[in-house]
């Protein structure tokens, strides 16, 4: 009898293991869908405080989230419209002046061969630079298109965020019904506190965009670069994209700098590099500590871990995810949480 019971238990255990493995395999197959849903949840929680604020003024939630979308798309469209004419103008000037730049560099940049003949190394350098720029351009564009898996995925995220925001009350009620009665009050409060933290993260991110935009504007004005305000706006908007954003924002500034001199191009590169280093190691940790309450070290580690696990998107949502996890852990380790916030 005992052997039959053990046999039944072993069969049931095997079936459970198979079911778990199949479930994990299914989740692996739809991992991109899960990633999109996760991003949408974080963005919905980030937009929720703004939607709640507009709702106090009798603006329906659906209209509120649509207004946020319209503002975001309008800002990006305005930047593109303002950016295209000056950039195309600078590219035209660069193509005209390129032979002159080549002659200047060819005079000073030469090498001595075995026969004692001095040959310019600039053509080789330009060829290498061309290959490198081609590879870099491909990687940059692949990164941009891979942020949400393409335009279709981006639209899908916006639609999911819209419904998550509009149907917030229904979703909370659904979670409330799924939770055991003795945990319902705690889970409801936990979700509200997580939403508040992620909303603070969004405010902190907007503050970062403003700070980087101002720093870039001041630096470009000091260097005497044309279109300083436009280039600063581009740098501020792209600040929301970790790692890749500052690099992309430097490209139009470098193109504009080519209309003056190579020295100015070098100074622009140094300016953007210094700003990025200050941003990564000082501004981001401090601003996020003030906004979200995360220790600067935890902020840096969270961004690095997010980038390692999910690339640009992982780095983008790493801080709000870490903040949400911190809210949950603070219920179990209140003293450690206070130390971290300090």
ABEGO torsion letter per residue (X at the ends): XAAAAAAAAAAAAAAAAAAAAAAAAAAAAAAAAAAAAAAAAAAAAAAAAAAAAAAAAGBBAAAAAAAAAAAAAAAAAAAAAAAAAAAAAAAAAAAAAAAAAAAAAAAABBBBBAAGBBBBAAAAAAAAAAAAAAAAAAAAAAAAAAAAGEAAAAAAAAAAAAAAAAAAAAAAAAAAAABBAAAAAAAAAAAAAAAAAAAAAAAAAAAAAAAAAAAAAAAAAAAGBBGAAAAAAAAAAAAABBGAAAAAAAAAAAAAAAAABAAAAAAAAAAAAAAAAAAAAAAAAAAAAAAAGBBAAAAAAAAAAAAAAAEAAAAAAAAAAAAAAAAAAAAABAAAAAAAAX
